[in-house]
Amino acid sequence: MINNDVLRSVRYMLDLNEAKIVDMVKLSGGEVQKPDVIAFLKKDEEEGYLNCPDGFMAHFLDGLIVYRRGKDESRPAQPVELSVSNNTILKKLRVAFELKEDDILAILESTGFKVSKPELSALFRKPGHANYRNCGDQLLRYFLKGLTQRIRR
């Protein structure tokens, strides 16, 4: 899925402004300017649109976790994964919103997208594991839609 779509979806879900997104990126040690965030949030046919790079998305998702859950001072900071896949986005959102397996299944089911527990657990495995599966764009879209409905009510 395109990083810009994920960014727009999370922004709408949490009602974030551009300044808050900049602050969230800084929470994870990243740097971004407000004009860049504005360009990332534009639709691809709009003038001034910029593709959202994986590095920015990685810092944004890590900053989202710190923003939602707070910084854990007892543990050293984890290095930022600069390669962002749909599986990574799903994992980071699960952590940020403190979702359990049953919560994710309920979110997906509320949008009419059914997934079994084994299929879901395969999405959270490490690449290279025998049961690892790639998270498709459609599943991530339905998850974001269901999570938005759950949070915004």
N, C-alpha and C positions, 0 to 999 in steps of 0.2 A: 504494500500500500504506500502511497506517496506520503512522505513525511509532512508535507504542508497540510494534507487532509487531516492527519492525526492531530497536528497542532491546532487547526481550526476547531476540530471537534472537542478537544480538551478545553480550549479557550471558552467555547460556548457552554460546555458542561459546568465549568466552575465560575463562569462570568468574570473572566480575567481581562484586564486591560494590558496594553503593551508594556507599560512600566512594570507591572507585576511579573510579566513573563521575563523581562530583563533581570529583575531581582531574583527570580527562581533559578535562572541560569547561573547567576553569581553564587547562589547557595552551593552549587556543585563544583565551583572553581572555574567555571567557564566565563567567557567574555562575549558580549554581543551589544550592538548599538540599537537604540530604539528604531531608527529608520530601517535597519535590516529586518527587525521583527515585523514591522508594518509591511514590508515587501514580502515576507514569508506568508503573511496572513491573506494576501490578495489572491484572487482566483487566477488561474493560469492564463486566462484571456485578457486580464486587466493589464494596463500599462504599469510598468515598475515591478512586476512580479519577479520574485527570485525563487529558485529551487532551494528548499530547506536541506542543508547538508546533514549527513549522518552525525558529524561531530556536534553540531548544534542540538540535534534531536536527543543525542545521548546525554548531553549536559542538562537539557530541559527535563527529561524524564527523571534523572537523578535528583535534580533540584525539586521536582514535583514530590518525590518521596520525602525529602527533607522538609519541604513546605507542609505536607500533610501529616507527617509522623514525628517531625522533630529530628534533630541531629543526635546520634548515639555517641556520646563522648567516651563510653567504655570500650569502644571498638575503633581500630584505625579505619580511616576512610578507604573505601574500596576504589580501585582504579576505574576510570570511566571506560566502558567498552565503546570504542569509536565505530564499530560496525553494528549497524542497527537493522534488525530484521523484524518481521511481524511477530515472531516468537519473542524477541527481546521486548518489544513494545507491550505485548500481552503480559509478560512476566513483570515488567516494571509497573504497569497499571495495577496488577494484582497486589503487588507489595504496597504501592502508594495508597490504595483504597482498602487495604487489609481484608482482601476477599479470600474466602475459603473455596474449595472445589465446588461445594454445593451452591455457594453464592453465584459463581460463574455459570454453572449449569442453569440456575434459575434465571439469570440475566439473559442468557442465550435463548432459553425457552420462552421468555416473555416476548421476544421478538419473532417467535415462530421458527427459530433455528435450533434443531435438536442435535445434540452431540452426546455420545455415551461417555461414561467416566473413563474407560480406557483410551478413547480417542483424545479426551481432554488431557489426561496425564501424559500422553505421548508428546503433546505440544510443549510441555515444561521440562522435558528431558534435555540433556546436553547433546549437541550435534555429534554424531558418531556413535551414539548409543543405538543398539539394535532396534529399539522401539521408537526412536525419535521420528517425529513427523513435522513437516513445515506447516506453519499457520498460513492459511490462505487469506487473500484479501477480503473475500466475502465473510468469513468467520470474524475477522477483526472488525469489519464494518458493522456487522450485527452486534458484536460485543460493545462497541462504542455507542451504538444507538441505544441498546438496552441499559448501559451504564448511565447514559445521559438521562434517560427516562427515570431511572431509579433516583438519581441525585436531584434533578430539577423538579420532579413531581409537579 
